[in-house]
Structure formats: C-alpha cells, structure tokens
Amino acid sequence: MNVEKLREIISLYRSYFEKRGIAKKEFSNLQYQYYIVGDDLLAQCHWMLGKMEEFTNQGQSGLEKAFRWLGFIQGCLASQQCFTIKQLREQSRS
C-alpha cells in the first residue's frame, strides 16, 4: 500500500464516522486500562485518523506507525461490525 492509498482509506473511514455522528475522542492514559467498546472505541479511532495523516508526512518511520494504527482501526471496525473482513481487505487493496 502506498501513501496515496493510505490517505484514501483515512478519508473513507473519516466519512464513515462523520455520517454516523461519531465524535473524535482522544483517550486518557487511565482509559486505556479499561475495556472500551461501541461508540467510545470508534470515537478513539476517529481521533486516530487525524494523527495518522500527520504521520504520513514524517517519512518512513511515520508511515510505519500509520500502518500499525490502520491495522488497529480496522480490527476495531471489524469487532464493532462496521465492516466485514472482506470489505476491509478490499478497501486496503491498491
């Protein structure tokens, strides 16, 4: 996957969250100690998209981090039944 494709996926997921009224929410360190599900989990993912965009401008190390975060977000989207595994796989293909 290249940077342009990553940015396309970020845009796709941002649109998904916005259409569903899911806010952006950065978790505190304390919140990471608890199980987070549903809209709270998706709000964290929505917030992460903005940081991922920043990472895409930071060279190879930033891209590696953005790709790790993408995997996390896609796992959350699958676990919350937002997309099927097949849909997520197709979204990531160039």
Biopython code that builds the backbone (N, CA, C, O; Angstrom):
import numpy as np
from Bio.PDB.StructureBuilder import StructureBuilder

atoms = [
    (1, "MET", "N", (0.855, -1.169, 0.000)),
    (1, "MET", "CA", (0.000, 0.000, 0.000)),
    (1, "MET", "C", (0.902, 1.234, 0.000)),
    (1, "MET", "O", (1.912, 1.278, 0.703)),
    (2, "ASN", "N", (0.525, 2.228, -0.794)),
    (2, "ASN", "CA", (1.306, 3.461, -0.829)),
    (2, "ASN", "C", (0.621, 4.572, -0.021)),
    (2, "ASN", "O", (-0.476, 4.384, 0.505)),
    (3, "VAL", "N", (1.274, 5.707, 0.064)),
    (3, "VAL", "CA", (0.774, 6.817, 0.882)),
    (3, "VAL", "C", (-0.575, 7.311, 0.364)),
    (3, "VAL", "O", (-1.473, 7.610, 1.151)),
    (4, "GLU", "N", (-0.716, 7.396, -0.948)),
    (4, "GLU", "CA", (-1.981, 7.881, -1.512)),
    (4, "GLU", "C", (-3.144, 6.964, -1.134)),
    (4, "GLU", "O", (-4.233, 7.435, -0.805)),
    (5, "LYS", "N", (-2.907, 5.658, -1.183)),
    (5, "LYS", "CA", (-3.947, 4.700, -0.807)),
    (5, "LYS", "C", (-4.276, 4.822, 0.675)),
    (5, "LYS", "O", (-5.445, 4.758, 1.057)),
    (6, "LEU", "N", (-3.263, 4.997, 1.508)),
    (6, "LEU", "CA", (-3.488, 5.179, 2.937)),
    (6, "LEU", "C", (-4.346, 6.412, 3.189)),
    (6, "LEU", "O", (-5.285, 6.361, 3.983)),
    (7, "ARG", "N", (-4.034, 7.517, 2.522)),
    (7, "ARG", "CA", (-4.829, 8.745, 2.687)),
    (7, "ARG", "C", (-6.266, 8.547, 2.208)),
    (7, "ARG", "O", (-7.200, 9.107, 2.781)),
    (8, "GLU", "N", (-6.434, 7.754, 1.163)),
    (8, "GLU", "CA", (-7.780, 7.447, 0.660)),
    (8, "GLU", "C", (-8.575, 6.679, 1.720)),
    (8, "GLU", "O", (-9.750, 6.971, 1.943)),
    (9, "ILE", "N", (-7.952, 5.718, 2.361)),
    (9, "ILE", "CA", (-8.615, 4.935, 3.407)),
    (9, "ILE", "C", (-8.942, 5.814, 4.614)),
    (9, "ILE", "O", (-10.023, 5.703, 5.192)),
    (10, "ILE", "N", (-8.011, 6.682, 4.991)),
    (10, "ILE", "CA", (-8.275, 7.615, 6.091)),
    (10, "ILE", "C", (-9.514, 8.437, 5.788)),
    (10, "ILE", "O", (-10.376, 8.606, 6.650)),
    (11, "SER", "N", (-9.607, 8.944, 4.576)),
    (11, "SER", "CA", (-10.766, 9.738, 4.159)),
    (11, "SER", "C", (-12.051, 8.914, 4.188)),
    (11, "SER", "O", (-13.095, 9.400, 4.622)),
    (12, "LEU", "N", (-11.972, 7.676, 3.728)),
    (12, "LEU", "CA", (-13.130, 6.785, 3.730)),
    (12, "LEU", "C", (-13.644, 6.560, 5.145)),
    (12, "LEU", "O", (-14.846, 6.657, 5.393)),
    (13, "TYR", "N", (-12.745, 6.261, 6.072)),
    (13, "TYR", "CA", (-13.159, 5.995, 7.449)),
    (13, "TYR", "C", (-13.637, 7.266, 8.142)),
    (13, "TYR", "O", (-14.580, 7.220, 8.931)),
    (14, "ARG", "N", (-13.009, 8.381, 7.862)),
    (14, "ARG", "CA", (-13.463, 9.650, 8.445)),
    (14, "ARG", "C", (-14.904, 9.929, 8.006)),
    (14, "ARG", "O", (-15.744, 10.313, 8.821)),
    (15, "SER", "N", (-15.178, 9.736, 6.730)),
    (15, "SER", "CA", (-16.530, 9.934, 6.213)),
    (15, "SER", "C", (-17.518, 8.985, 6.888)),
    (15, "SER", "O", (-18.635, 9.380, 7.222)),
    (16, "TYR", "N", (-17.107, 7.746, 7.086)),
    (16, "TYR", "CA", (-17.954, 6.759, 7.758)),
    (16, "TYR", "C", (-18.324, 7.241, 9.165)),
    (16, "TYR", "O", (-19.494, 7.218, 9.549)),
    (17, "PHE", "N", (-17.325, 7.674, 9.922)),
    (17, "PHE", "CA", (-17.579, 8.129, 11.290)),
    (17, "PHE", "C", (-18.459, 9.380, 11.304)),
    (17, "PHE", "O", (-19.386, 9.482, 12.108)),
    (18, "GLU", "N", (-18.170, 10.320, 10.423)),
    (18, "GLU", "CA", (-18.930, 11.566, 10.397)),
    (18, "GLU", "C", (-20.387, 11.325, 10.020)),
    (18, "GLU", "O", (-21.280, 11.926, 10.616)),
    (19, "LYS", "N", (-20.641, 10.464, 9.052)),
    (19, "LYS", "CA", (-22.014, 10.161, 8.638)),
    (19, "LYS", "C", (-22.812, 9.526, 9.761)),
    (19, "LYS", "O", (-24.037, 9.639, 9.791)),
    (20, "ARG", "N", (-22.141, 8.868, 10.671)),
    (20, "ARG", "CA", (-22.815, 8.214, 11.796)),
    (20, "ARG", "C", (-22.791, 9.051, 13.070)),
    (20, "ARG", "O", (-23.246, 8.605, 14.123)),
    (21, "GLY", "N", (-22.260, 10.259, 12.967)),
    (21, "GLY", "CA", (-22.245, 11.163, 14.120)),
    (21, "GLY", "C", (-21.304, 10.729, 15.227)),
    (21, "GLY", "O", (-21.525, 11.051, 16.395)),
    (22, "ILE", "N", (-20.261, 10.001, 14.871)),
    (22, "ILE", "CA", (-19.303, 9.536, 15.875)),
    (22, "ILE", "C", (-18.233, 10.610, 16.055)),
    (22, "ILE", "O", (-17.503, 10.944, 15.122)),
    (23, "ALA", "N", (-18.157, 11.138, 17.261)),
    (23, "ALA", "CA", (-17.219, 12.231, 17.563)),
    (23, "ALA", "C", (-15.784, 11.717, 17.602)),
    (23, "ALA", "O", (-15.536, 10.511, 17.612)),
    (24, "LYS", "N", (-14.849, 12.660, 17.623)),
    (24, "LYS", "CA", (-13.440, 12.325, 17.832)),
    (24, "LYS", "C", (-13.153, 12.429, 19.321)),
    (24, "LYS", "O", (-13.578, 13.378, 19.980)),
    (25, "LYS", "N", (-12.436, 11.454, 19.842)),
    (25, "LYS", "CA", (-12.148, 11.461, 21.281)),
    (25, "LYS", "C", (-10.800, 10.805, 21.535)),
    (25, "LYS", "O", (-10.603, 9.630, 21.226)),
    (26, "GLU", "N", (-9.883, 11.562, 22.094)),
    (26, "GLU", "CA", (-8.593, 11.002, 22.483)),
    (26, "GLU", "C", (-8.718, 10.439, 23.888)),
    (26, "GLU", "O", (-9.163, 11.131, 24.803)),
    (27, "PHE", "N", (-8.333, 9.210, 24.054)),
    (27, "PHE", "CA", (-8.395, 8.590, 25.374)),
    (27, "PHE", "C", (-7.270, 9.086, 26.259)),
    (27, "PHE", "O", (-6.179, 9.406, 25.787)),
    (28, "SER", "N", (-7.549, 9.145, 27.535)),
    (28, "SER", "CA", (-6.515, 9.428, 28.519)),
    (28, "SER", "C", (-5.781, 8.126, 28.835)),
    (28, "SER", "O", (-6.262, 7.041, 28.511)),
    (29, "ASN", "N", (-4.637, 8.239, 29.458)),
    (29, "ASN", "CA", (-3.895, 7.030, 29.851)),
    (29, "ASN", "C", (-4.726, 6.148, 30.773)),
    (29, "ASN", "O", (-4.625, 4.923, 30.707)),
    (30, "LEU", "N", (-5.531, 6.740, 31.618)),
    (30, "LEU", "CA", (-6.384, 5.978, 32.527)),
    (30, "LEU", "C", (-7.396, 5.146, 31.752)),
    (30, "LEU", "O", (-7.653, 3.997, 32.111)),
    (31, "GLN", "N", (-7.968, 5.705, 30.704)),
    (31, "GLN", "CA", (-8.982, 4.980, 29.937)),
    (31, "GLN", "C", (-8.418, 3.750, 29.234)),
    (31, "GLN", "O", (-9.156, 2.803, 28.961)),
    (32, "TYR", "N", (-7.134, 3.752, 28.941)),
    (32, "TYR", "CA", (-6.532, 2.598, 28.279)),
    (32, "TYR", "C", (-6.483, 1.370, 29.195)),
    (32, "TYR", "O", (-6.176, 0.271, 28.733)),
    (33, "GLN", "N", (-6.777, 1.541, 30.464)),
    (33, "GLN", "CA", (-6.737, 0.432, 31.406)),
    (33, "GLN", "C", (-8.061, -0.337, 31.457)),
    (33, "GLN", "O", (-8.164, -1.352, 32.145)),
    (34, "TYR", "N", (-9.061, 0.142, 30.738)),
    (34, "TYR", "CA", (-10.388, -0.458, 30.806)),
    (34, "TYR", "C", (-10.817, -0.954, 29.425)),
    (34, "TYR", "O", (-10.251, -0.556, 28.407)),
    (35, "TYR", "N", (-11.805, -1.808, 29.406)),
    (35, "TYR", "CA", (-12.368, -2.275, 28.141)),
    (35, "TYR", "C", (-13.227, -1.155, 27.562)),
    (35, "TYR", "O", (-14.110, -0.621, 28.233)),
    (36, "ILE", "N", (-12.958, -0.817, 26.330)),
    (36, "ILE", "CA", (-13.704, 0.225, 25.655)),
    (36, "ILE", "C", (-14.370, -0.412, 24.433)),
    (36, "ILE", "O", (-13.709, -1.094, 23.650)),
    (37, "VAL", "N", (-15.658, -0.193, 24.275)),
    (37, "VAL", "CA", (-16.394, -0.775, 23.153)),
    (37, "VAL", "C", (-17.341, 0.264, 22.566)),
    (37, "VAL", "O", (-17.473, 1.373, 23.085)),
    (38, "GLY", "N", (-17.984, -0.111, 21.492)),
    (38, "GLY", "CA", (-19.032, 0.708, 20.906)),
    (38, "GLY", "C", (-18.547, 2.052, 20.404)),
    (38, "GLY", "O", (-17.436, 2.173, 19.888)),
    (39, "ASP", "N", (-19.391, 3.058, 20.560)),
    (39, "ASP", "CA", (-19.087, 4.384, 20.034)),
    (39, "ASP", "C", (-17.857, 5.010, 20.685)),
    (39, "ASP", "O", (-17.163, 5.800, 20.046)),
    (40, "ASP", "N", (-17.575, 4.675, 21.935)),
    (40, "ASP", "CA", (-16.355, 5.206, 22.563)),
    (40, "ASP", "C", (-15.113, 4.687, 21.849)),
    (40, "ASP", "O", (-14.172, 5.443, 21.608)),
    (41, "LEU", "N", (-15.107, 3.417, 21.514)),
    (41, "LEU", "CA", (-13.980, 2.846, 20.794)),
    (41, "LEU", "C", (-13.862, 3.470, 19.408)),
    (41, "LEU", "O", (-12.763, 3.797, 18.961)),
    (42, "LEU", "N", (-14.987, 3.633, 18.736)),
    (42, "LEU", "CA", (-14.973, 4.226, 17.405)),
    (42, "LEU", "C", (-14.581, 5.701, 17.455)),
    (42, "LEU", "O", (-13.957, 6.202, 16.519)),
    (43, "ALA", "N", (-14.935, 6.403, 18.529)),
    (43, "ALA", "CA", (-14.529, 7.808, 18.687)),
    (43, "ALA", "C", (-13.008, 7.910, 18.796)),
    (43, "ALA", "O", (-12.407, 8.834, 18.250)),
    (44, "GLN", "N", (-12.393, 6.971, 19.492)),
    (44, "GLN", "CA", (-10.929, 6.931, 19.573)),
    (44, "GLN", "C", (-10.344, 6.695, 18.184)),
    (44, "GLN", "O", (-9.370, 7.343, 17.801)),
    (45, "CYS", "N", (-10.929, 5.775, 17.433)),
    (45, "CYS", "CA", (-10.458, 5.501, 16.073)),
    (45, "CYS", "C", (-10.604, 6.740, 15.198)),
    (45, "CYS", "O", (-9.714, 7.045, 14.404)),
    (46, "HIS", "N", (-11.706, 7.449, 15.334)),
    (46, "HIS", "CA", (-11.917, 8.674, 14.566)),
    (46, "HIS", "C", (-10.822, 9.688, 14.878)),
    (46, "HIS", "O", (-10.289, 10.321, 13.967)),
    (47, "TRP", "N", (-10.487, 9.847, 16.137)),
    (47, "TRP", "CA", (-9.405, 10.761, 16.533)),
    (47, "TRP", "C", (-8.073, 10.307, 15.935)),
    (47, "TRP", "O", (-7.279, 11.132, 15.483)),
    (48, "MET", "N", (-7.837, 9.012, 15.933)),
    (48, "MET", "CA", (-6.573, 8.470, 15.433)),
    (48, "MET", "C", (-6.332, 8.811, 13.962)),
    (48, "MET", "O", (-5.182, 8.938, 13.539)),
    (49, "LEU", "N", (-7.394, 8.959, 13.185)),
    (49, "LEU", "CA", (-7.237, 9.256, 11.759)),
    (49, "LEU", "C", (-6.474, 10.556, 11.525)),
    (49, "LEU", "O", (-5.633, 10.628, 10.629)),
    (50, "GLY", "N", (-6.760, 11.579, 12.321)),
    (50, "GLY", "CA", (-6.056, 12.848, 12.181)),
    (50, "GLY", "C", (-4.574, 12.707, 12.475)),
    (50, "GLY", "O", (-3.741, 13.290, 11.782)),
    (51, "LYS", "N", (-4.248, 11.946, 13.487)),
    (51, "LYS", "CA", (-2.836, 11.707, 13.812)),
    (51, "LYS", "C", (-2.162, 10.904, 12.699)),
    (51, "LYS", "O", (-0.998, 11.136, 12.374)),
    (52, "MET", "N", (-2.898, 9.966, 12.124)),
    (52, "MET", "CA", (-2.336, 9.176, 11.030)),
    (52, "MET", "C", (-1.965, 10.065, 9.851)),
    (52, "MET", "O", (-0.938, 9.848, 9.209)),
    (53, "GLU", "N", (-2.786, 11.054, 9.564)),
    (53, "GLU", "CA", (-2.463, 11.988, 8.476)),
    (53, "GLU", "C", (-1.147, 12.700, 8.755)),
    (53, "GLU", "O", (-0.329, 12.887, 7.855)),
    (54, "GLU", "N", (-0.951, 13.093, 10.004)),
    (54, "GLU", "CA", (0.317, 13.726, 10.385)),
    (54, "GLU", "C", (1.480, 12.769, 10.169)),
    (54, "GLU", "O", (2.538, 13.174, 9.686)),
    (55, "PHE", "N", (1.289, 11.500, 10.524)),
    (55, "PHE", "CA", (2.357, 10.508, 10.377)),
    (55, "PHE", "C", (2.774, 10.339, 8.913)),
    (55, "PHE", "O", (3.939, 10.065, 8.623)),
    (56, "THR", "N", (1.813, 10.505, 7.986)),
    (56, "THR", "CA", (2.139, 10.299, 6.570)),
    (56, "THR", "C", (3.136, 11.330, 6.051)),
    (56, "THR", "O", (3.732, 11.137, 4.991)),
    (57, "ASN", "N", (3.320, 12.414, 6.783)),
    (57, "ASN", "CA", (4.265, 13.461, 6.382)),
    (57, "ASN", "C", (5.588, 13.363, 7.125)),
    (57, "ASN", "O", (6.408, 14.278, 7.040)),
    (58, "GLN", "N", (5.816, 12.271, 7.855)),
    (58, "GLN", "CA", (7.005, 12.148, 8.700)),
    (58, "GLN", "C", (7.986, 11.088, 8.214)),
    (58, "GLN", "O", (8.761, 10.550, 9.005)),
    (59, "GLY", "N", (7.958, 10.792, 6.947)),
    (59, "GLY", "CA", (8.912, 9.820, 6.421)),
    (59, "GLY", "C", (8.531, 8.387, 6.743)),
    (59, "GLY", "O", (7.404, 8.089, 7.137)),
    (60, "GLN", "N", (9.512, 7.509, 6.561)),
    (60, "GLN", "CA", (9.266, 6.071, 6.694)),
    (60, "GLN", "C", (8.803, 5.676, 8.089)),
    (60, "GLN", "O", (7.893, 4.857, 8.220)),
    (61, "SER", "N", (9.402, 6.235, 9.131)),
    (61, "SER", "CA", (9.001, 5.850, 10.492)),
    (61, "SER", "C", (7.558, 6.275, 10.771)),
    (61, "SER", "O", (6.821, 5.563, 11.453)),
    (62, "GLY", "N", (7.158, 7.429, 10.248)),
    (62, "GLY", "CA", (5.775, 7.871, 10.406)),
    (62, "GLY", "C", (4.805, 6.971, 9.665)),
    (62, "GLY", "O", (3.725, 6.656, 10.164)),
    (63, "LEU", "N", (5.203, 6.559, 8.467)),
    (63, "LEU", "CA", (4.348, 5.660, 7.690)),
    (63, "LEU", "C", (4.177, 4.315, 8.385)),
    (63, "LEU", "O", (3.078, 3.762, 8.410)),
    (64, "GLU", "N", (5.255, 3.791, 8.945)),
    (64, "GLU", "CA", (5.159, 2.520, 9.654)),
    (64, "GLU", "C", (4.169, 2.619, 10.808)),
    (64, "GLU", "O", (3.376, 1.706, 11.035)),
    (65, "LYS", "N", (4.218, 3.715, 11.526)),
    (65, "LYS", "CA", (3.283, 3.906, 12.637)),
    (65, "LYS", "C", (1.856, 4.041, 12.115)),
    (65, "LYS", "O", (0.926, 3.480, 12.694)),
    (66, "ALA", "N", (1.681, 4.785, 11.019)),
    (66, "ALA", "CA", (0.346, 4.946, 10.440)),
    (66, "ALA", "C", (-0.229, 3.600, 10.019)),
    (66, "ALA", "O", (-1.417, 3.343, 10.217)),
    (67, "PHE", "N", (0.601, 2.741, 9.440)),
    (67, "PHE", "CA", (0.119, 1.421, 9.030)),
    (67, "PHE", "C", (-0.255, 0.557, 10.236)),
    (67, "PHE", "O", (-1.223, -0.199, 10.173)),
    (68, "ARG", "N", (0.492, 0.659, 11.320)),
    (68, "ARG", "CA", (0.125, -0.082, 12.547)),
    (68, "ARG", "C", (-1.222, 0.410, 13.068)),
    (68, "ARG", "O", (-2.085, -0.383, 13.446)),
    (69, "TRP", "N", (-1.387, 1.731, 13.080)),
    (69, "TRP", "CA", (-2.646, 2.305, 13.549)),
    (69, "TRP", "C", (-3.798, 1.896, 12.646)),
    (69, "TRP", "O", (-4.905, 1.650, 13.124)),
    (70, "LEU", "N", (-3.547, 1.821, 11.341)),
    (70, "LEU", "CA", (-4.586, 1.378, 10.414)),
    (70, "LEU", "C", (-5.043, -0.036, 10.781)),
    (70, "LEU", "O", (-6.241, -0.318, 10.792)),
    (71, "GLY", "N", (-4.101, -0.913, 11.080)),
    (71, "GLY", "CA", (-4.451, -2.267, 11.485)),
    (71, "GLY", "C", (-5.315, -2.283, 12.740)),
    (71, "GLY", "O", (-6.272, -3.051, 12.837)),
    (72, "PHE", "N", (-4.970, -1.433, 13.694)),
    (72, "PHE", "CA", (-5.766, -1.333, 14.921)),
    (72, "PHE", "C", (-7.184, -0.871, 14.591)),
    (72, "PHE", "O", (-8.163, -1.466, 15.044)),
    (73, "ILE", "N", (-7.282, 0.191, 13.800)),
    (73, "ILE", "CA", (-8.589, 0.739, 13.453)),
    (73, "ILE", "C", (-9.419, -0.295, 12.702)),
    (73, "ILE", "O", (-10.604, -0.467, 12.986)),
    (74, "GLN", "N", (-8.807, -0.977, 11.753)),
    (74, "GLN", "CA", (-9.554, -1.991, 11.012)),
    (74, "GLN", "C", (-10.009, -3.128, 11.920)),
    (74, "GLN", "O", (-11.101, -3.665, 11.734)),
    (75, "GLY", "N", (-9.201, -3.496, 12.883)),
    (75, "GLY", "CA", (-9.614, -4.509, 13.859)),
    (75, "GLY", "C", (-10.816, -4.039, 14.664)),
    (75, "GLY", "O", (-11.744, -4.805, 14.921)),
    (76, "CYS", "N", (-10.789, -2.775, 15.056)),
    (76, "CYS", "CA", (-11.920, -2.209, 15.803)),
    (76, "CYS", "C", (-13.178, -2.174, 14.932)),
    (76, "CYS", "O", (-14.267, -2.520, 15.390)),
    (77, "LEU", "N", (-13.020, -1.757, 13.685)),
    (77, "LEU", "CA", (-14.167, -1.695, 12.775)),
    (77, "LEU", "C", (-14.776, -3.077, 12.569)),
    (77, "LEU", "O", (-15.997, -3.219, 12.502)),
    (78, "ALA", "N", (-13.931, -4.084, 12.469)),
    (78, "ALA", "CA", (-14.435, -5.452, 12.317)),
    (78, "ALA", "C", (-15.126, -5.913, 13.599)),
    (78, "ALA", "O", (-16.206, -6.502, 13.549)),
    (79, "SER", "N", (-14.509, -5.647, 14.734)),
    (79, "SER", "CA", (-15.069, -6.126, 16.001)),
    (79, "SER", "C", (-16.401, -5.454, 16.331)),
    (79, "SER", "O", (-17.245, -6.041, 17.008)),
    (80, "GLN", "N", (-16.586, -4.225, 15.854)),
    (80, "GLN", "CA", (-17.831, -3.496, 16.109)),
    (80, "GLN", "C", (-18.842, -3.695, 14.975)),
    (80, "GLN", "O", (-19.884, -3.042, 14.938)),
    (81, "GLN", "N", (-18.519, -4.601, 14.059)),
    (81, "GLN", "CA", (-19.382, -4.979, 12.945)),
    (81, "GLN", "C", (-19.731, -3.798, 12.034)),
    (81, "GLN", "O", (-20.849, -3.693, 11.530)),
    (82, "CYS", "N", (-18.748, -2.915, 11.835)),
    (82, "CYS", "CA", (-18.919, -1.785, 10.917)),
    (82, "CYS", "C", (-18.676, -2.225, 9.475)),
    (82, "CYS", "O", (-19.363, -1.788, 8.552)),
    (83, "PHE", "N", (-17.698, -3.087, 9.304)),
    (83, "PHE", "CA", (-17.348, -3.642, 8.000)),
    (83, "PHE", "C", (-17.015, -5.116, 8.191)),
    (83, "PHE", "O", (-16.593, -5.537, 9.268)),
    (84, "THR", "N", (-17.209, -5.886, 7.137)),
    (84, "THR", "CA", (-16.773, -7.279, 7.185)),
    (84, "THR", "C", (-15.266, -7.337, 6.923)),
    (84, "THR", "O", (-14.674, -6.371, 6.441)),
    (85, "ILE", "N", (-14.667, -8.458, 7.240)),
    (85, "ILE", "CA", (-13.243, -8.647, 6.953)),
    (85, "ILE", "C", (-13.005, -8.526, 5.449)),
    (85, "ILE", "O", (-12.006, -7.944, 5.024)),
    (86, "LYS", "N", (-13.900, -9.060, 4.657)),
    (86, "LYS", "CA", (-13.759, -8.972, 3.204)),
    (86, "LYS", "C", (-13.778, -7.516, 2.750)),
    (86, "LYS", "O", (-12.970, -7.123, 1.908)),
    (87, "GLN", "N", (-14.683, -6.717, 3.292)),
    (87, "GLN", "CA", (-14.746, -5.298, 2.913)),
    (87, "GLN", "C", (-13.454, -4.576, 3.296)),
    (87, "GLN", "O", (-12.917, -3.791, 2.514)),
    (88, "LEU", "N", (-12.972, -4.844, 4.487)),
    (88, "LEU", "CA", (-11.740, -4.194, 4.952)),
    (88, "LEU", "C", (-10.564, -4.583, 4.066)),
    (88, "LEU", "O", (-9.737, -3.737, 3.726)),
    (89, "ARG", "N", (-10.486, -5.831, 3.699)),
    (89, "ARG", "CA", (-9.417, -6.302, 2.834)),
    (89, "ARG", "C", (-9.487, -5.603, 1.470)),
    (89, "ARG", "O", (-8.467, -5.164, 0.939)),
    (90, "GLU", "N", (-10.691, -5.506, 0.912)),
    (90, "GLU", "CA", (-10.853, -4.853, -0.384)),
    (90, "GLU", "C", (-10.526, -3.362, -0.312)),
    (90, "GLU", "O", (-9.974, -2.806, -1.262)),
    (91, "GLN", "N", (-10.858, -2.716, 0.795)),
    (91, "GLN", "CA", (-10.548, -1.298, 0.959)),
    (91, "GLN", "C", (-9.038, -1.054, 0.951)),
    (91, "GLN", "O", (-8.583, 0.000, 0.506)),
    (92, "SER", "N", (-8.275, -2.006, 1.434)),
    (92, "SER", "CA", (-6.834, -1.833, 1.555)),
    (92, "SER", "C", (-6.071, -2.189, 0.286)),
    (92, "SER", "O", (-4.879, -1.904, 0.176)),
    (93, "ARG", "N", (-6.734, -2.794, -0.646)),
    (93, "ARG", "CA", (-6.037, -3.194, -1.872)),
    (93, "ARG", "C", (-5.856, -1.997, -2.789)),
    (93, "ARG", "O", (-6.720, -1.125, -2.882)),
    (94, "SER", "N", (-4.729, -1.976, -3.454)),
    (94, "SER", "CA", (-4.406, -0.868, -4.375)),
    (94, "SER", "C", (-5.150, -0.994, -5.679)),
    (94, "SER", "O", (-4.995, -0.150, -6.562)),
]
sb = StructureBuilder()
sb.init_structure("model")
sb.init_model(0)
sb.init_chain("A")
sb.init_seg("    ")
for serial, (resi, resn, name, xyz) in enumerate(atoms, 1):
    if name == "N":
        sb.init_residue(resn, " ", resi, " ")
    sb.init_atom(name, np.array(xyz, "f"), 0.0, 1.0, " ", f" {name:<3s}", serial, name[0])
structure = sb.get_structure()
